[in-house]
Amino acid sequence: MTSRTDWSILAVEAGSGEVLIESDPDLLLPTASGGKLFLLHHLAELLDADPSLGQLMLRKDSVEPVADSGLWQHLDAPALTLTDCARLVGSVSDNLATNVLLGHVGLAPVQAVASRLAPGGSMLNDSVRDVRTPDDPPTLSVGCAADWVSYFRTPHPTVLSWLAPSADLSMVSSAFGLDPLAHTNPDNGLQVWSKTGTDDGVRAEVGLLDVAGRRAAYAVICRFEGEVVPVLGQMRAYGTLLLDALQDGYHPDSGPAQ
């Protein structure tokens, strides 16, 4: 059983800003890997200024090994281009690539980007750690739905290109019927660009959904105690509501029962 949940939820039509779904959008909650988006946006702006930076080779052994999400830790390649590291973060939330990139650009400039883009306080607090001590920030990132919806109404196109192959469709996007490993092009008029965050007691998905040219920016963030399966079920239900809103013009008065 899930004994307690806190939600921050918002979905709006990207063009008009019309609210489609809303529940406590300004509530700041842990977002796990969701805050890696600030790193990706910072990198995209650096590449705007100097595209040649994308071919800079970054070494895997420039940082301490880190486990959990990602592919690079399982690959033989000792170094990857900056752009390929960003692609790994966007597609599989690669923790090792995240830390290598943060080691190269620094955390402070990424946090400055977060302060500029997220007036509600969303922030990347730290690099990824296998173990957090009392001296470390308690969470990798925090965020609220309002900040992320504001971002995805006018996202950086390079960030979208890195998010397009995102393989985690286990949350809101599980309602969209897409192939998790092949959805970089529209499928029956539907396409999604999303970033998720997963930690003990945390599930978050933020992104942009396109249905036949009509787009919605959305964010569903949950902090919970107990079992995760009911939380994932509710996130899928919010995905269904969002899909219905774009397909049929249906605007729900409230979300799924909690």
Secondary structure, 3 states (H helix, E strand, C coil): CEEEEEEEEEEEECCCCCEEEEECCCCCEECHHHHHHHHHHHHHHHHHHCHHHHHCEEEHHHCCCCCCCCCHHHCCCCEEEHHHHHHHHHHHCCHHHHHHHHHHHCHHHHHHHHHHHCCCCCEECCCCCCCCCCCCCCCCEEECHHHHHHHHHCCCHHHHHHHCCCCCCCCHHHHHCCCCCCCCCCECCEEEEEEEEEECCEEEEEEEEEECCEEEEEEEEEEEEECCHHHHHHHHHHHHHHHHHHHHCCCCCCCCCC
